Amino acid sequence: MRLYDLPSKLLCRVLNVELKAETDTDEVYAQIMLMPEPEVISLL
């Protein structure tokens, strides 16, 4: 198991959303493409 030093929340921009369905099982799902936003450091 790989462990990554990532924060619990990442601010991302949604680039694309595709709604899909499996014809054999009628399972529906969304495939979402995300782009992480640059880290913002507050000086307050």
Secondary structure, 3 states (H helix, E strand, C coil): CCCCCCCCCCCEEEEEEEEEECCCCCCEEEEEEEEECCCCCCCC
